[in-house]
Amino acid sequence: FRWCEVKIPISDYPMVKQIIVASVYGYSGANKDACTKDGVWKDNEDLLARTFEHAATYGDVPYFLCIDANVDSRTSDILSKILASDQWHNVLAVAGSPEDQDAPTYGQSKGWDKHTAEAHTSKIDYLITNSTGKALIKEAFVNRDRILPSHLGVNAVLDLKQAEQSLTRIEAPGRLHRDYKPVLPDQD
């Protein structure tokens, strides 16, 4: 599967509140085809475009995309445009350390120290959120303690209490029925 999405309830009073977390796996080799903007790179760009189009349909629901894009944001037209917009945010740019913001997240050498950008490393793993989700981020970091030899995780700590705050939305009234009678306060 290239896509997996889960809705996580936060509270059930007064209505169900949730965050959505999706995991997306890009096409292997997309970074290599980036110079020709053809083949696997094009398929990967189409996948990323559909990903963000779908995620945007949830409106103001906090949405978090965990992406192994298999392409660096500097060589992906879609990721470059998305991250330059005000709608989507790289959690490392929001609340990560300066070191982690541009750190490689993938390396192909067993001797890689998981910190240094080298010829065999790239930044292809992302945790991206919409503006509503951005407000929940307390901290973000690259997880270098993982046992996987090549991929590093991008983690975020969220303030879920913030997600449970109530919001009053005032809406214009609809049509009133002919028999409508307003409820007046008691006259004391």
Order of alpha helices (4+ residues) and beta strands (2+ residues): beta-beta-alpha-beta-alpha-beta-alpha-alpha-beta-beta-beta-alpha-beta-beta-alpha
